[in-house]
Amino acid sequence: MLSDKNPWWPVMPDLAAYLQRLSFLLRQGQPVADVALYAPTEDAWSTFRPGVSLNLFRKIVDLVGPDVVPAIIDAGHAFDLVDDGLLAEMKAKPYRAVVLPGIRLVPEATRRALVEYARSGATLIAVRRTPEGEWPGLEMVAETELAGRLAAAVPPDVVVEPATPEIGFVHRRLADADVYFLANTGNVGRQVRVRFREATTNMEMWDPLTGGVQTLEMQQDGVTLQFEPYSSRVMVFRKAKGGAAPAPQTSVVASEELPSGWTVAFGDATTAKPVDLPHSWADDMTRRYFSGTASYRRTVRLPAAFQVKGTRVFLDFGDTTPSQPEPLPGGTLRGNSFAALAAPPVREAATVFVNGRRAGAVWAPPFRVEITPLLRSGPNELRVDVSNTAINRLAEGGHLPDMAPLVERYGQRTRLQDLEGLRPLPSGILSVPRLVAER
């Protein structure tokens, strides 16, 4: 989907850098999970009949149900999904609790292995019902009691206050540090207090978006973390002190909105027209079907408060607000969609230039870029290149790809989804940006 044919392409280097940092980091060391969730594979196979779609993964998800996994996370634990083919791996891994979610059928070899787990000190918990067979040491709890029972049986690895099911984590253990990756999977920003079981006094916060590393001071009751919608953080607890600088304690000292004085030019056009912000070119009948990049430009002179030594200056486009699933033609909601349910202040992504030099890109919250190193005394030119998606052009009609040759050659292997009744989407800078000074 992300190729040079997609208008979103200019910010692909920034997205790729984010993925690269996390992909590298989350391959280091060994995973830490105290809980094993036993997959009801035998129960799933027993439900299949001729003529029924054989989707084993989907059936296992249905049998586990919607409440078991959130209960494990609420108890402060990561987990591994295990099945009968992983018995050898389970024996080598010291799970401290095993959860059986509504299980009816368990192979005899697996039953013996799980009973042995219980005898060796692990807590064996059945939810909703007990499996068939003899199960010494097995406890049964209701789904509403699972989180509390797990928290009592195994000290939580991560405690989030207030309890926030949307914030999940992955824990990796290295020879010289413990690494926690935390993600807000919801479309609302959160500020939470977090306690880590493996915390040390040498605590660092790594920003996957920028690669920046800062040391933080650990308090007895944890650390306060701010999560934008769909954002992530990496917390690293070293055994020995690292060399990262302390996180600066700054506050906003000045702010100036930039609603007017802008021009916009589309694509390769050499002429620009004046425009005030917010601005969506989908509202312009002559541009509503444009997919590509529009360049917004404006010259600014920094007020005196922005020029004080030690001041950091940001171009801030505003906050992301929650949104609802988009209705499809006929009134149904878009199903099986990976779309983020959030309305960003820039649609869809932008690259920021100051005095002709690239300052950074915005494609995910927070929609702000530090521009301090590129500023100079006197006039400064701001340029914001905003790229939307291909939907606006596809909505014009006559641009949908012809799938017939592919189907003729390879058969019906895929279907273009939700392309009937397309309409142009808001595109451009949809809020009033502002310069923000912090020190």
C-alpha positions as CSV (number, residue, x, y, z in Angstrom):
1,M,0.0,0.0,0.0
2,L,2.8,2.4,0.8
3,S,4.7,2.9,-2.5
4,D,5.7,5.9,-4.5
5,K,2.2,5.7,-6.1
6,N,0.6,6.7,-2.8
7,P,0.5,10.4,-2.0
8,W,1.4,9.6,1.6
9,W,4.9,8.5,0.3
10,P,6.9,11.6,1.4
11,V,6.6,10.7,5.1
12,M,7.5,7.0,4.5
13,P,11.1,7.5,5.7
14,D,9.7,8.7,9.1
15,L,7.3,5.8,9.4
16,A,10.0,3.4,8.4
17,A,12.4,4.8,11.0
18,Y,9.8,4.3,13.7
19,L,9.2,0.7,12.7
20,Q,13.0,0.1,12.4
21,R,13.7,1.3,15.9
22,L,11.0,-0.9,17.5
23,S,11.6,-3.9,15.3
24,F,15.3,-3.8,16.3
25,L,14.6,-3.2,20.0
26,L,11.9,-5.9,20.4
27,R,14.2,-8.5,19.0
28,Q,16.7,-8.0,21.8
29,G,16.9,-10.2,24.8
30,Q,14.1,-12.6,25.8
31,P,10.4,-12.1,26.2
32,V,9.0,-11.9,29.8
33,A,5.5,-13.3,30.3
34,D,4.3,-14.8,33.6
35,V,1.0,-16.1,32.2
36,A,0.2,-18.7,29.6
37,L,-3.2,-18.6,27.9
38,Y,-4.1,-22.1,26.6
39,A,-5.7,-22.0,23.2
40,P,-8.9,-24.1,22.9
41,T,-7.6,-25.8,19.7
42,E,-9.4,-29.2,20.3
43,D,-12.7,-27.4,21.1
44,A,-12.3,-25.4,17.9
45,W,-11.7,-28.4,15.7
46,S,-14.7,-30.2,17.2
47,T,-17.1,-27.5,16.0
48,F,-16.1,-27.7,12.3
49,R,-18.6,-29.4,9.9
50,P,-18.6,-29.9,6.1
51,G,-19.4,-26.7,4.3
52,V,-18.4,-24.5,7.3
53,S,-15.5,-22.0,6.8
54,L,-12.4,-23.6,8.5
55,N,-10.9,-20.5,10.1
56,L,-9.1,-21.9,13.1
57,F,-7.7,-18.6,14.4
58,R,-11.1,-16.9,14.3
59,K,-12.8,-19.8,16.0
60,I,-10.2,-19.8,18.8
61,V,-10.7,-16.1,19.3
62,D,-14.5,-16.7,19.6
63,L,-14.1,-19.5,22.1
64,V,-11.6,-17.5,24.3
65,G,-14.2,-14.6,24.3
66,P,-13.7,-10.9,24.6
67,D,-13.1,-10.6,28.4
68,V,-10.2,-13.0,29.2
69,V,-7.3,-11.2,27.5
70,P,-8.3,-7.8,29.0
71,A,-8.5,-9.4,32.4
72,I,-5.0,-10.7,32.1
73,I,-3.7,-7.3,31.1
74,D,-5.7,-5.6,33.9
75,A,-3.9,-8.0,36.3
76,G,-0.7,-6.4,35.1
77,H,0.7,-9.3,33.0
78,A,1.8,-10.0,29.5
79,F,0.9,-13.5,28.3
80,D,1.9,-16.2,25.7
81,L,-0.8,-18.0,23.7
82,V,0.2,-21.7,23.9
83,D,-1.3,-24.9,22.5
84,D,-0.6,-28.6,22.5
85,G,2.4,-28.3,20.1
86,L,4.2,-26.1,22.5
87,L,4.5,-28.4,25.5
88,A,8.3,-28.7,25.3
89,E,8.7,-25.0,25.1
90,M,6.3,-24.6,28.1
91,K,8.4,-26.9,30.2
92,A,11.4,-24.8,29.5
93,K,9.6,-21.5,30.4
94,P,8.7,-20.8,34.0
95,Y,5.1,-19.6,33.6
96,R,3.7,-18.8,37.0
97,A,0.0,-19.1,35.9
98,V,-1.8,-20.9,33.2
99,V,-5.4,-19.8,32.2
100,L,-7.8,-22.3,30.5
101,P,-10.6,-20.1,28.9
102,G,-13.8,-22.2,28.8
103,I,-11.9,-25.3,27.8
104,R,-13.8,-28.6,27.3
105,L,-11.4,-30.9,25.5
106,V,-7.7,-31.3,26.4
107,P,-5.4,-34.1,25.0
108,E,-4.2,-36.4,27.8
109,A,-0.5,-35.5,27.3
110,T,-1.4,-31.9,27.7
111,R,-3.5,-32.5,30.7
112,R,-0.7,-34.3,32.4
113,A,1.8,-31.5,31.6
114,L,-0.5,-28.8,32.9
115,V,-1.2,-30.8,36.1
116,E,2.5,-31.1,36.6
117,Y,2.8,-27.4,36.1
118,A,0.4,-26.9,39.0
119,R,2.3,-29.4,41.2
120,S,5.5,-27.4,40.6
121,G,4.0,-24.2,42.0
122,A,2.2,-22.6,39.1
123,T,-1.4,-21.4,39.5
124,L,-3.8,-23.3,37.1
125,I,-7.0,-21.4,36.5
126,A,-10.1,-22.4,34.6
127,V,-12.6,-19.8,33.4
128,R,-16.3,-20.5,32.9
129,R,-16.0,-24.3,33.2
130,T,-13.5,-27.1,34.0
131,P,-12.2,-29.3,31.2
132,E,-13.1,-32.9,31.0
133,G,-10.9,-35.3,33.0
134,E,-9.2,-35.2,36.4
135,W,-7.6,-31.9,37.3
136,P,-5.9,-31.8,40.7
137,G,-4.9,-28.3,41.7
138,L,-7.1,-26.6,39.2
139,E,-9.1,-23.5,40.3
140,M,-12.2,-22.3,38.6
141,V,-13.1,-18.6,38.6
142,A,-15.6,-16.4,36.8
143,E,-14.3,-14.0,34.2
144,T,-15.1,-11.1,36.5
145,E,-12.8,-12.6,39.1
146,L,-9.9,-13.5,36.8
147,A,-7.9,-10.3,37.0
148,G,-8.0,-10.2,40.8
149,R,-7.1,-13.9,41.1
150,L,-4.1,-13.5,38.8
151,A,-2.9,-10.3,40.5
152,A,-3.0,-12.2,43.9
153,A,-1.3,-15.2,42.5
154,V,1.6,-13.5,40.7
155,P,3.0,-10.0,41.5
156,P,1.9,-7.7,38.6
157,D,4.7,-6.9,36.1
158,V,3.1,-3.5,35.3
159,V,0.5,-1.6,37.2
160,V,-1.3,1.3,35.5
161,E,-3.3,3.7,37.5
162,P,-6.0,4.5,36.9
163,A,-6.6,1.1,35.3
164,T,-6.6,1.6,31.5
165,P,-7.2,-1.5,29.4
166,E,-6.3,0.4,26.2
167,I,-2.6,0.5,27.4
168,G,-0.8,-2.7,26.8
169,F,2.8,-3.7,27.2
170,V,5.6,-6.0,26.1
171,H,8.5,-6.8,28.4
172,R,11.9,-7.9,27.1
173,R,14.8,-8.9,29.4
174,L,18.4,-8.1,28.3
175,A,21.6,-9.0,30.1
176,D,22.0,-5.4,31.4
177,A,18.5,-4.0,31.3
178,D,14.8,-4.6,31.3
179,V,12.9,-3.0,28.4
180,Y,9.1,-2.3,28.4
181,F,7.3,-1.3,25.3
182,L,4.0,0.4,26.1
183,A,1.3,1.3,23.6
184,N,-2.0,3.2,23.9
185,T,-4.3,1.2,21.6
186,G,-7.2,3.7,22.0
187,N,-8.2,6.9,20.2
188,V,-8.1,9.0,23.4
189,G,-5.1,10.5,25.0
190,R,-4.2,9.2,28.5
191,Q,-2.1,10.4,31.5
192,V,-1.4,7.5,33.8
193,R,0.8,6.6,36.7
194,V,2.8,3.4,36.0
195,R,4.8,1.1,38.3
196,F,7.2,-1.5,36.9
197,R,8.1,-4.7,38.8
198,E,11.7,-4.6,37.4
199,A,12.2,-0.9,37.9
200,T,15.7,0.4,38.9
201,T,16.9,3.8,39.7
202,N,18.5,4.0,36.3
203,M,15.3,4.7,34.3
204,E,15.2,6.0,30.7
205,M,12.4,6.8,28.3
206,W,13.0,6.2,24.6
207,D,10.8,7.9,22.0
208,P,10.2,5.6,19.0
209,L,9.1,8.5,16.9
210,T,12.3,10.5,17.2
211,G,14.8,8.1,18.6
212,G,15.4,10.5,21.5
213,V,16.5,9.1,24.9
214,Q,16.0,10.8,28.3
215,T,16.6,9.8,31.8
216,L,13.7,10.1,34.2
217,E,13.5,10.1,38.0
218,M,11.7,7.2,39.5
219,Q,9.3,8.0,42.4
220,Q,8.3,5.4,44.9
221,D,4.8,5.3,43.4
222,G,6.0,5.0,39.8
223,V,6.3,7.4,37.0
224,T,3.7,9.6,35.2
225,L,3.5,9.0,31.5
226,Q,1.5,10.9,28.9
227,F,0.1,9.0,25.9
228,E,-1.3,10.6,22.8
229,P,-3.9,8.5,20.9
230,Y,-2.3,5.4,19.4
231,S,1.1,6.5,20.8
232,S,3.8,4.3,22.3
233,R,6.7,4.7,24.7
234,V,9.7,2.6,25.6
235,M,10.9,2.4,29.2
236,V,14.4,1.0,29.8
237,F,15.7,0.1,33.3
238,R,19.4,-0.4,33.3
239,K,21.5,-2.2,35.9
240,A,24.2,0.5,35.5
241,K,23.8,4.2,35.0
242,G,23.5,5.2,31.3
243,G,24.7,8.4,29.6
244,A,21.4,9.9,28.5
245,A,20.6,13.5,29.6
246,P,17.8,14.1,32.1
247,A,14.4,15.0,30.7
248,P,14.1,18.8,30.6
249,Q,11.5,20.4,32.9
250,T,10.0,23.0,30.6
251,S,6.7,24.8,30.3
252,V,5.0,26.9,27.7
253,V,6.1,30.6,27.9
254,A,4.6,32.0,24.7
255,S,2.2,31.0,21.9
256,E,1.2,32.6,18.7
257,E,-1.5,31.4,16.3
258,L,-0.9,31.5,12.6
259,P,-4.4,31.6,11.0
260,S,-3.7,34.0,8.1
261,G,-0.9,35.1,5.7
262,W,-0.6,31.6,4.1
263,T,-0.5,30.7,0.4
264,V,-1.2,27.3,-1.1
265,A,0.0,25.7,-4.3
266,F,-1.0,22.2,-5.6
267,G,1.2,19.6,-7.1
268,D,3.7,21.0,-9.5
269,A,1.9,24.3,-9.9
270,T,4.1,27.4,-9.9
271,T,1.4,29.8,-8.8
272,A,-0.1,30.0,-5.4
273,K,-3.2,31.5,-4.0
274,P,-3.8,33.2,-0.6
275,V,-5.6,31.0,2.0
276,D,-6.6,31.2,5.6
277,L,-6.4,28.2,8.0
278,P,-8.1,25.9,8.7
279,H,-8.3,24.8,5.1
280,S,-9.5,21.6,3.4
281,W,-9.2,21.5,-0.4
282,A,-12.0,18.9,-0.4
283,D,-14.3,21.9,0.1
284,D,-13.1,23.6,-3.1
285,M,-15.1,22.4,-6.1
286,T,-12.0,22.8,-8.4
287,R,-9.7,20.9,-6.1
288,R,-11.8,18.4,-4.2
289,Y,-10.7,15.5,-6.4
290,F,-7.0,16.3,-6.0
291,S,-4.8,13.6,-4.5
292,G,-1.2,14.6,-4.0
293,T,0.8,17.2,-2.2
294,A,-0.2,20.8,-1.5
295,S,2.5,23.3,-0.3
296,Y,1.4,25.9,2.3
297,R,3.8,28.8,2.8
298,R,4.0,31.7,5.2
299,T,6.7,34.1,6.4
300,V,7.0,34.8,10.2
301,R,9.0,37.0,12.4
302,L,9.6,35.7,15.9
303,P,8.3,37.8,18.8
304,A,10.9,38.7,21.4
305,A,9.7,36.0,23.8
306,F,10.6,33.3,21.3
307,Q,14.2,34.6,20.9
308,V,15.3,34.3,24.6
309,K,18.3,32.0,24.9
310,G,17.4,28.5,25.9
311,T,13.9,28.7,24.3
312,R,12.7,25.7,22.2
313,V,10.3,26.6,19.5
314,F,7.7,24.2,18.0
315,L,5.2,24.4,15.1
316,D,2.1,22.8,16.7
317,F,-0.9,21.8,14.5
318,G,-3.2,20.9,17.4
319,D,-4.6,17.8,18.9
320,T,-6.1,14.6,17.5
321,T,-9.8,14.1,18.3
322,P,-11.7,10.8,18.5
323,S,-13.9,9.9,15.6
324,Q,-16.5,7.3,14.8
325,P,-16.4,4.5,12.2
326,E,-17.2,5.8,8.8
327,P,-20.6,4.7,7.4
328,L,-20.6,3.0,4.0
329,P,-23.2,3.4,1.3
330,G,-26.4,1.9,2.5
331,G,-25.8,3.0,6.1
332,T,-23.7,0.1,7.3
333,L,-20.5,0.7,9.2
334,R,-17.1,-0.2,7.8
335,G,-16.2,-3.7,9.0
336,N,-12.8,-5.3,9.6
337,S,-11.1,-2.0,9.1
338,F,-7.7,-1.0,10.4
339,A,-8.5,2.7,10.1
340,A,-7.6,4.7,13.2
341,L,-10.7,6.2,14.8
342,A,-9.2,9.6,15.2
343,A,-9.4,12.9,13.3
344,P,-6.0,14.5,13.0
345,P,-5.4,18.2,12.5
346,V,-3.5,17.5,9.3
347,R,-4.9,15.2,6.6
348,E,-3.1,13.0,6.1
349,A,0.6,13.7,6.7
350,A,2.9,16.7,6.3
351,T,6.6,17.5,5.9
352,V,7.7,20.8,7.6
353,F,10.5,23.0,6.1
354,V,12.0,26.1,7.7
355,N,14.0,28.4,5.5
356,G,14.2,25.7,2.9
357,R,15.5,23.0,5.3
358,R,13.6,20.0,6.5
359,A,12.5,20.2,10.1
360,G,10.6,17.0,10.3
361,A,7.3,15.3,9.5
362,V,3.9,14.8,11.1
363,W,2.0,11.6,10.4
364,A,0.9,10.5,13.9
365,P,0.2,12.3,17.3
366,P,1.7,14.5,18.5
367,F,1.3,16.7,15.4
368,R,4.2,19.1,16.3
369,V,7.7,19.6,15.1
370,E,10.6,21.4,16.8
371,I,12.0,24.1,14.5
372,T,14.5,25.8,16.9
373,P,17.8,24.9,15.1
374,L,16.5,26.2,11.7
375,L,15.3,29.6,12.9
376,R,17.1,32.9,12.3
377,S,16.7,36.5,13.2
378,G,14.4,38.4,10.9
379,P,11.9,36.8,8.5
380,N,11.6,33.0,8.5
381,E,9.8,31.0,5.7
382,L,7.6,28.2,6.9
383,R,6.6,25.6,4.3
384,V,4.2,22.7,5.1
385,D,3.9,20.1,2.4
386,V,0.6,18.3,3.1
387,S,-0.2,14.9,1.4
388,N,-3.5,13.2,1.4
389,T,-4.5,9.7,0.1
390,A,-5.5,8.5,-3.3
391,I,-9.2,8.4,-2.3
392,N,-10.0,11.9,-3.5
393,R,-8.9,11.1,-7.0
394,L,-10.6,7.7,-7.0
395,A,-13.8,9.4,-5.9
396,E,-13.9,11.4,-9.1
397,G,-14.8,8.3,-11.1
398,G,-13.1,6.6,-14.0
399,H,-9.9,5.9,-12.0
400,L,-10.6,2.6,-10.3
401,P,-8.3,-0.2,-11.4
402,D,-9.6,-2.8,-13.8
403,M,-9.3,-6.1,-12.0
404,A,-10.6,-8.2,-14.9
405,P,-7.1,-9.0,-16.3
406,L,-5.9,-10.1,-12.9
407,V,-9.0,-12.3,-12.3
408,E,-8.7,-13.8,-15.7
409,R,-5.1,-14.8,-15.2
410,Y,-5.0,-15.7,-11.5
411,G,-8.6,-16.2,-10.5
412,Q,-10.6,-14.2,-7.9
413,R,-7.9,-13.9,-5.2
414,T,-8.9,-10.5,-3.8
415,R,-11.6,-8.0,-4.0
416,L,-11.4,-4.2,-3.9
417,Q,-13.3,-3.2,-0.7
418,D,-15.6,-0.3,0.1
419,L,-14.9,1.5,-3.2
420,E,-18.6,2.0,-4.2
421,G,-19.8,5.5,-3.4
422,L,-16.4,7.0,-2.6
423,R,-16.4,10.7,-1.7
424,P,-13.5,13.1,-1.3
425,L,-12.1,13.2,2.2
426,P,-11.0,16.3,4.1
427,S,-7.5,17.2,3.0
428,G,-5.1,19.9,4.1
429,I,-4.4,21.7,7.4
430,L,-7.7,21.4,9.3
431,S,-6.7,23.5,12.3
432,V,-5.0,26.8,13.1
433,P,-1.3,26.0,13.7
434,R,0.7,27.9,16.3
435,L,4.2,28.6,17.3
436,V,4.9,27.5,20.8
437,A,7.8,28.6,22.9
438,E,9.0,26.4,25.8
439,R,11.8,26.8,28.4
